[in-house]
Amino acid sequence: MDKPPIWLRPERAARGPRPAHSRAEIAAAAVRVADTDGLEAVSMRRVAAELGTGTTSLYRYVDGKDELFDLMVDQAMGDRPLPVPTGDWRTDLRALADTQRARALRHPWLVRLPATRPVLGPNMLAWLEATYAAVDAPGLSADEVLAQASTLLTFVRGHVLEELAERESSQAMADWLAQQSRYGERVIRSGDYPHLSRMMIEAGTPHADDRFDRLYERSLGHVLAGLAAER
């Protein structure tokens, strides 16, 4: 018989010694490893060492890395309070998006885990409930609520991935733009790319130190406007 999900299993067995560590402690240790050294550094051995226990003993709490990742995700989802609902769906969705962006930038490994299989721990359940409550409106089917919530969260995930990619790049954006300037001049002079050339000449955002904040704010506004058209 398949083992029930970790969320249905008690932390302490009916018999046997009292556990030396809680699931929250195990999750916190794994999150520390991932935040410091990346998701690839997370292993049963490394987390056990972080807790000062043996690797074998960790299997008394979790079946393996998949369950460990589940605990990590749920731990991260509870690292900051949910925004207080205002009753205005735009304001509430913007606050949820802002919170998720900040969380993902704090825990870069979050966006590198598959998003297709939700982690249904208590913190994630509270997050999903708040998100669906903000999206839901009279006349929207359940499938439309799911689609609109997914649109918002997929945007945030994609934006964060771009931010993290530049943060981890060995070359600063300003240096890259300077390096490309001569080639850019040739592209513009060719006359073959009028719309691209306009962006290259007139757009100020790529040169701004806060370009990701600017892009995020503008793009989120477009996402919310698109969702409004379906309500």
C-alpha positions as CSV (number, residue, x, y, z in Angstrom):
1,M,0.0,0.0,0.0
2,D,1.3,3.5,-0.9
3,K,2.4,5.6,2.0
4,P,0.1,8.6,2.7
5,P,1.5,12.1,2.0
6,I,3.7,13.5,4.7
7,W,1.0,16.0,5.6
8,L,-1.3,13.1,6.7
9,R,1.4,11.4,8.8
10,P,1.8,12.4,12.4
11,E,5.2,13.8,13.3
12,R,5.5,11.5,16.3
13,A,4.7,7.8,16.0
14,A,2.3,6.3,18.5
15,R,5.2,4.2,19.8
16,G,8.9,4.7,20.0
17,P,11.2,7.4,21.3
18,R,10.3,11.1,21.0
19,P,11.7,12.6,17.7
20,A,14.9,14.6,18.2
21,H,13.9,17.1,15.5
22,S,10.6,18.5,14.2
23,R,9.7,18.7,10.6
24,A,10.0,22.5,10.8
25,E,13.6,22.2,12.1
26,I,14.4,19.8,9.2
27,A,12.9,22.1,6.7
28,A,14.6,25.1,8.1
29,A,18.0,23.3,7.9
30,A,17.4,22.3,4.3
31,V,16.3,25.9,3.4
32,R,19.5,27.3,5.0
33,V,21.6,24.9,2.8
34,A,19.7,25.8,-0.4
35,D,19.8,29.6,0.3
36,T,23.5,29.4,0.9
37,D,24.8,26.9,-1.6
38,G,21.9,26.3,-4.0
39,L,19.4,23.5,-4.5
40,E,22.0,21.1,-5.8
41,A,23.7,21.2,-2.4
42,V,20.7,19.8,-0.7
43,S,21.1,16.2,0.2
44,M,20.0,13.9,3.0
45,R,23.6,13.8,4.2
46,R,24.1,17.6,4.1
47,V,20.9,18.3,5.9
48,A,21.6,15.6,8.5
49,A,25.0,17.2,9.1
50,E,23.4,20.6,9.4
51,L,21.2,19.2,12.2
52,G,24.1,17.3,13.8
53,T,22.6,13.9,13.3
54,G,23.2,10.8,11.2
55,T,21.9,10.5,7.6
56,T,20.1,7.3,8.3
57,S,18.2,8.9,11.2
58,L,16.8,11.5,8.8
59,Y,14.8,8.8,7.0
60,R,12.7,8.4,10.1
61,Y,11.2,11.8,9.3
62,V,11.1,11.9,5.5
63,D,11.2,9.2,2.8
64,G,13.7,11.0,0.6
65,K,14.6,14.2,-1.2
66,D,11.1,14.7,-2.8
67,E,9.5,14.9,0.6
68,L,12.4,17.1,1.9
69,F,11.8,19.5,-1.0
70,D,8.1,19.5,-0.1
71,L,8.9,20.5,3.4
72,M,11.3,23.2,2.1
73,V,8.7,24.8,-0.2
74,D,6.1,24.9,2.5
75,Q,8.6,26.3,5.0
76,A,9.5,29.1,2.5
77,M,5.9,29.8,1.7
78,G,5.3,30.7,5.4
79,D,8.4,32.9,5.8
80,R,6.3,36.1,5.5
81,P,2.7,36.8,6.4
82,L,0.0,36.8,3.8
83,P,-1.2,40.3,2.7
84,V,-4.3,41.4,4.4
85,P,-7.2,41.4,1.9
86,T,-8.6,44.8,1.0
87,G,-11.6,43.7,-1.0
88,D,-10.2,45.2,-4.1
89,W,-9.0,42.4,-6.4
90,R,-6.4,44.4,-8.2
91,T,-4.8,45.6,-4.9
92,D,-5.0,42.1,-3.4
93,L,-3.4,40.4,-6.5
94,R,-0.7,43.0,-6.7
95,A,0.1,42.5,-3.0
96,L,0.2,38.7,-3.5
97,A,2.5,39.1,-6.6
98,D,4.8,41.4,-4.7
99,T,5.0,39.0,-1.8
100,Q,5.8,36.1,-4.1
101,R,8.4,38.0,-6.0
102,A,10.2,39.0,-2.7
103,R,10.0,35.4,-1.5
104,A,11.5,34.0,-4.7
105,L,14.3,36.5,-4.7
106,R,15.1,35.6,-1.1
107,H,15.0,31.9,-1.9
108,P,16.2,31.6,-5.5
109,W,15.8,27.8,-5.5
110,L,12.0,28.1,-5.3
111,V,11.6,29.0,-9.0
112,R,13.9,26.1,-10.0
113,L,11.6,23.5,-8.6
114,P,8.8,22.2,-10.9
115,A,5.6,24.3,-10.5
116,T,3.3,21.7,-12.0
117,R,2.9,19.7,-8.8
118,P,1.8,21.9,-6.0
119,V,3.0,21.3,-2.5
120,L,-0.1,21.0,-0.3
121,G,1.4,21.7,3.1
122,P,-0.4,24.2,5.5
123,N,1.5,27.3,4.3
124,M,0.9,26.5,0.7
125,L,-2.8,25.8,1.3
126,A,-3.2,29.2,3.0
127,W,-1.4,30.9,0.0
128,L,-3.5,29.1,-2.6
129,E,-6.7,30.0,-0.7
130,A,-5.7,33.7,-0.5
131,T,-4.8,33.7,-4.2
132,Y,-8.0,32.1,-5.4
133,A,-10.1,34.3,-3.1
134,A,-8.5,37.4,-4.6
135,V,-9.2,36.1,-8.2
136,D,-12.7,34.7,-7.7
137,A,-15.6,36.8,-8.7
138,P,-19.3,36.2,-9.7
139,G,-19.5,34.7,-13.1
140,L,-16.0,33.2,-13.2
141,S,-15.9,29.4,-13.6
142,A,-13.5,27.4,-11.4
143,D,-11.3,26.8,-14.5
144,E,-11.2,30.5,-15.3
145,V,-10.1,31.3,-11.7
146,L,-7.3,28.7,-12.1
147,A,-6.2,30.2,-15.4
148,Q,-6.1,33.8,-14.1
149,A,-4.2,32.8,-10.9
150,S,-1.8,30.8,-13.1
151,T,-1.3,33.7,-15.4
152,L,-0.3,36.0,-12.5
153,L,2.0,33.5,-10.8
154,T,3.6,32.4,-14.1
155,F,4.4,36.0,-14.8
156,V,6.0,36.5,-11.4
157,R,8.0,33.3,-11.8
158,G,9.3,34.2,-15.2
159,H,10.3,37.7,-14.1
160,V,12.2,36.4,-11.1
161,L,14.0,33.9,-13.3
162,E,15.3,36.8,-15.4
163,E,16.3,38.8,-12.3
164,L,18.2,35.9,-10.9
165,A,19.9,35.1,-14.2
166,E,21.4,38.6,-14.3
167,R,22.3,38.5,-10.6
168,E,24.2,35.3,-11.2
169,S,25.8,36.5,-14.5
170,S,29.5,37.3,-14.4
171,Q,29.0,40.4,-16.5
172,A,27.1,43.4,-15.4
173,M,24.3,44.7,-17.7
174,A,26.1,48.1,-18.2
175,D,29.2,46.3,-19.4
176,W,27.3,44.1,-21.7
177,L,25.5,47.1,-23.3
178,A,28.8,48.9,-23.7
179,Q,30.2,45.8,-25.4
180,Q,27.3,45.6,-27.8
181,S,27.2,49.3,-28.7
182,R,29.2,49.1,-32.0
183,Y,27.1,46.2,-33.2
184,G,24.0,48.0,-32.1
185,E,25.0,50.9,-34.3
186,R,25.3,48.7,-37.3
187,V,21.9,47.2,-36.6
188,I,20.3,50.6,-36.5
189,R,22.1,51.9,-39.6
190,S,20.9,48.9,-41.6
191,G,17.3,50.1,-41.5
192,D,16.1,46.5,-41.5
193,Y,14.8,46.6,-37.9
194,P,12.9,49.8,-37.4
195,H,10.9,48.8,-34.3
196,L,13.9,47.2,-32.7
197,S,16.0,50.2,-33.5
198,R,13.5,52.5,-31.9
199,M,13.7,50.4,-28.7
200,M,17.5,50.6,-28.8
201,I,17.5,54.4,-29.3
202,E,14.6,55.6,-27.1
203,A,14.1,53.0,-24.3
204,G,15.6,54.1,-21.0
205,T,14.7,51.1,-18.9
206,P,17.5,48.8,-20.0
207,H,20.0,51.4,-18.8
208,A,18.4,52.0,-15.4
209,D,19.8,50.5,-12.2
210,D,16.3,49.7,-11.1
211,R,15.2,48.3,-14.5
212,F,13.8,45.1,-13.1
213,D,11.6,47.0,-10.7
214,R,10.4,49.2,-13.6
215,L,9.7,46.2,-15.8
216,Y,8.0,44.4,-13.1
217,E,5.7,47.3,-12.2
218,R,4.8,48.0,-15.9
219,S,4.3,44.3,-16.8
220,L,2.3,43.5,-13.8
221,G,0.0,46.4,-14.7
222,H,-0.5,44.9,-18.1
223,V,-1.2,41.4,-16.6
224,L,-3.9,42.9,-14.3
225,A,-5.4,44.9,-17.1
226,G,-5.6,41.7,-19.1
227,L,-7.3,39.9,-16.3
228,A,-9.8,42.7,-15.9
229,A,-11.0,42.2,-19.4
230,E,-12.2,38.7,-18.5
231,R,-14.1,39.8,-15.4
